[in-house]
């Protein structure tokens, strides 16, 4: 009897420790309901002393179906990076089997925003397989094909299936792009190389190198947001980058830019998002 009671006590202690650990350690893909705007947009000031947040909604299968809140589009000629923040716009996601339609929306009676409809196909691992945009401009149709190796994204190939092409013209060529992805041993995206292709061959006219640096050791709250354009590069890493560098080369001329973030962390060194 004493032995049985001792075993029960040990089992209770083990289960209690496991529950405590489960509470203290955030899940790998957290179900985030809201993120403070200041987390990724440090210059965004509170409105009427109220913290600005972007809200996220999910269906019964924990699939993201709505992002609410954002900055109004604004012309670059104003000198500002973005317009005022509002909860009257956002992004919707509609699922049918392995197909997802992603669209921007506005609930305002005073302004509208372009839908910019994106039609996605997912693979059996719920990763993006293809992404199609039919209204890049008046006539151009854009298709992105996602290629994976070892479960990680290796390349995105961008083509324009309905772009006019005259094979009899020696100066004409099939126009496309390729972006290669590079991860470190910790599972963090550290670099991408985006190049223009002419008939499948890299062109010297255009290349964009993205560098992701200064990663923390926190869980990644953006893991479920891969289908949203603005969080895509953050979502595919294990942790959170705090420095982003970009080198753009066009016609032999290169320009560089850098952006940095200072996140707040809790006592367990996990990022605070609200």
N, C-alpha and C positions, 0 to 999 in steps of 0.2 A: 504493500500500500504506500509506504514512504517513497519507494522508487517511482511508482506511478505518479505520485504528486510532484516529485522532483522533475520528472520528464515533462509533465504538463506545465510546470513553472518555466522550464527552459524553452518550451515551445512558445509560451506566451511572450517571453522576452524577445525571442527571435522575430516573431510576427510583429511585435510592437516596434522593434528597430526597423523592420522592413517598411512598415507604414510611415514611420517618421522620415525615413530616407526618401520615400515616394513623395512625401509632402515637400521636402526641402529641395529636391532635385527636379527642375522643370522638365517636362517631356521633350523628346527630341524634336517633335513638330508641334509646338504649342498652339492651342486654339485661342488666338489673340482676338479680343473683342474691340480693342481700341488702342491707338498709338498717338501720343502727343505729337503735334506737328513739329514742335521744337526739336524732336529727336533727330530728324533728318533735315530740317530747315531751321537752323539756329536763329536766323534773323526774323522769324515769324513771331510777332508780339501778341500777347493775350488781347482779346477783344472784350472791353467792359469788365476787365479783371477776371475773365473766364478763360480757362485753359483751352486752346484750340486742339481738337482731336479729330483723327480720321477713324471712322467706325467700320467694323467688318461683321457681316452676317453669314451664317452657314445653314445648310439644310440638315435633314435628319441623319445624313451620312457624313456630316462634318465637312462637306464640300463648300468651299467659298462661293457665295452667290451674289454678294453685293459689297462694294466699297463705297462709303458715303463721306463726302467732304473733299474739298480740294481748292486750288487757287484758280481764279478765272483767267483764261488766256488773255494775254496783253501783248500789244505790239512792241517789238524790240526798240522801236524809235522813241519810246517813252523814257528809256534809260533805266527801267525797272526790270527785274528778272521775272516777276510774276505779279498778277493783280491781287485784289482782295480775296480772302479766304471765305468760303461759303459752304454750308451743308446742303445747298440746293443743287449740287451736281455730284456726280460719282461715276461708278462703273458697275454694270450688271454682268453676271455670268449665267448662261442657261445651258443645261446639260441634256443631251439626248444620246444615250449609249456612250460611245467613246468620242462623241463630237461635243464641242463647246463653242458657243457664240458669245464673244466678249464685246460689249458696246458701252460707250460713254452715254450718259443721260443727264438731263436737267429737269427738275421739278418746278422751276421758276416760270412765272407768267411774263417775266420781263426780259429774259435772255434765253438763248438756246446754245447748245454746244454741238459740234460735229459728232456723229455717232462713231465714226472711225471703226466700223465693224471689222472684227477679226474672227475668222473661222478657224478653229483649232481642231486637230485630230490627236488623240492621246494613244500611246502604246499600252500594252498590258500592264506596265509598271506605273501607269498614270503620269508618264512624262510626255512632254510635247513631242509629237512625231512630225506634224506639219502645221504651218501657220500661214493663212492666206488672207490677203487684204485686197479687195477688189477696187477700191477707190483711192489709190495712191495719188493719181491726178485724173485728168479728164478721161483718159483711156487706158492707163497702165494698170495691169494686174500683177500683184507681187506674191510670190510663194517662197516660204522658207522651209527647208527640210533639215530636221535635227538628227544628227548621227551620234550614237553613244558607243563607248568602249569601256568594258568593265563596270557598267552601270553609271558612268560619268559622261557628261556631255563632252564630245570631242570636236564637233564641227557643226556650224550652221551654214548651209548653202542657200543663197538667195538667187532666185531666177525670176524672169519677167516673161512668162509664156506667150503673151500676146504682143510683145514688142516687135515692130516691123524689122525684118532682116532680109537683106538682098545678097544671097550667096555669090551673085555674079559681080558684085561691087567689091573690088580689092581693098577698099578702105572701110568696108562695113564688117562688123563682127558680132558674135553672140555676146551680149552684155550680162554679166552676173557678178556675184560677190561671194567670198568665203571668209568665215570667221572661225579661227582655231582657238580652242580653249586649253589652258594649262593649269593643273592643280598641284599643290604641294602634298607631302606625305600625310599632312593632318586633315586633308580633305577640303582645303580652302582654294577657291579660284584665285590665282595670283596674276594671271596675264591672259589677254586675248589679242589676236592679230587679225584685223579685218582688212582684206585687200580686194581691190577690183580685179576681175578676171576678164580677159579678152580671148574668146574661144577656149576657155579653160586654163589659160596661162596668166599668171600674175602680171599685172600692168604696173609700170613705174609711176603712173599718174596719181594713184590714190592708195594710201595705207593709213590705218588708224590703229595704234597700239594702246590698249587699256591696261593699266597696272593697278593692282589692288594690294595694299600694303598695311602694315601696322595692325595685324589682327589681334583681337582680344581672346580670352579663354572662355567667354560666356556662351551659353546656348544661343541659337539664332532665332529670333522671334519672327523672321520673315520667311521661314521655310514653307509655309502654306501658300505663299503669294507668287509662286512661279508664273502663274498665268496672267499676272498684272505686269504690264511693261515697266512701270516705274520701280518695281522691286526685283525684277528678274535677276540681275547680276548679284544682288545680295542673297537671294533665296537659295542659290545652288552651292553655297559654302557652308561649312560646319559652324564657323564662328562669324564675327562681324569685323569687316575691314573699317579702319578709321582714316585711311589716306587713299585717295584716288588720284592717279596721274594719267594724263593722256597726251600722246604724241601724234599729231596729225601731219602727214606729209602729202602735199599736193603739188604736182608738177615740179618736184625737186626742192620745194620750200617746206621746211618743218616748223611747226609751232607747238609749244608745250603748255600745259595748264595743270593745276593741282587744286584739289579740294580736300579739306580735313574736317574731321568731326571729333568732338570731345563728349563721349557718352558718360552718363552717371551709372554707378553700379551699387548693388546692395552688398550686405556683409558676406554673401556667398560668392561675390564677384560675378554676379549675373546682371546683365544690362537692365536698367529701369526704363520702361517705355511709356509710362503714364504717371 
